[in-house]
Amino acid sequence: MGSLPNATEPMAGTVLTREYQGKEYRIMVTVDGQYEFDGRPYRSLSRIAKEITGTAWSGLVFFGLKSSAAPKPAVKKGVR
């Protein structure tokens, strides 16, 4: 039995594009649910983000598929 697709995970055939430090990077989502970057397969967008930046990133955040934090509720100021 397979798992249900995640709403934030891109569909097979999708090409993700990200510009970082003046260079454009393209990642292809493969039919087996992995990612191809620079001619090599990767299981994780986070691993690709680390390859590109040299630091740990959430792959979904780095590639713009998920926001980095939930929006904060507006603060209401009371009357004194």
C-alpha positions as CSV (number, residue, x, y, z in Angstrom):
1,M,0.0,0.0,0.0
2,G,1.5,3.4,-1.0
3,S,1.5,6.5,1.0
4,L,-0.7,9.5,0.2
5,P,1.0,12.4,-1.6
6,N,2.0,15.3,0.5
7,A,0.4,18.6,-0.6
8,T,3.7,20.5,-0.4
9,E,5.6,17.9,-2.4
10,P,5.8,18.8,-6.1
11,M,4.5,16.3,-8.8
12,A,6.8,14.2,-11.0
13,G,8.1,16.2,-13.9
14,T,8.0,19.5,-12.0
15,V,11.2,21.6,-12.5
16,L,12.1,23.7,-9.4
17,T,14.2,26.8,-10.1
18,R,16.0,28.8,-7.4
19,E,18.4,31.6,-7.8
20,Y,21.1,31.8,-5.0
21,Q,24.0,34.2,-4.9
22,G,23.5,35.1,-8.6
23,K,23.4,31.6,-9.9
24,E,20.3,29.7,-11.1
25,Y,19.7,26.1,-10.0
26,R,17.2,23.7,-11.5
27,I,15.9,20.6,-9.9
28,M,13.7,18.0,-11.6
29,V,11.2,16.0,-9.7
30,T,11.5,12.3,-10.9
31,V,8.7,9.8,-11.3
32,D,10.0,7.8,-8.3
33,G,9.6,10.7,-5.9
34,Q,13.2,11.7,-5.9
35,Y,15.0,14.8,-7.3
36,E,17.6,15.2,-9.9
37,F,20.2,17.9,-9.4
38,D,23.4,18.4,-11.4
39,G,22.9,15.0,-13.1
40,R,22.6,13.1,-9.8
41,P,19.6,11.7,-7.9
42,Y,18.8,12.9,-4.4
43,R,16.1,11.7,-2.0
44,S,15.7,15.1,-0.3
45,L,15.4,18.7,-1.2
46,S,17.1,19.6,2.0
47,R,20.2,17.7,0.9
48,I,20.2,19.7,-2.4
49,A,19.7,23.0,-0.5
50,K,22.7,22.0,1.7
51,E,24.8,21.2,-1.5
52,I,24.0,24.7,-2.9
53,T,24.4,26.8,0.3
54,G,26.8,24.8,2.4
55,T,24.4,25.1,5.4
56,A,21.4,23.1,6.7
57,W,18.1,24.3,5.2
58,S,14.5,23.0,5.0
59,G,14.4,22.0,1.4
60,L,10.7,23.0,1.1
61,V,11.5,26.4,2.5
62,F,14.6,27.0,0.4
63,F,12.7,26.2,-2.8
64,G,9.7,28.3,-1.8
65,L,7.2,25.4,-1.4
66,K,6.6,26.2,2.2
67,S,6.9,29.4,4.3
68,S,9.6,29.5,6.9
69,A,7.1,30.3,9.7
70,A,3.4,30.6,10.3
71,P,2.2,34.2,10.2
72,K,2.0,35.8,13.6
73,P,-1.4,37.1,14.7
74,A,-1.9,40.8,14.9
75,V,-1.3,42.3,18.4
76,K,-4.2,44.3,19.7
77,K,-3.4,47.2,21.9
78,G,-5.7,47.8,24.8
79,V,-7.0,51.1,26.0
80,R,-5.6,52.1,29.4
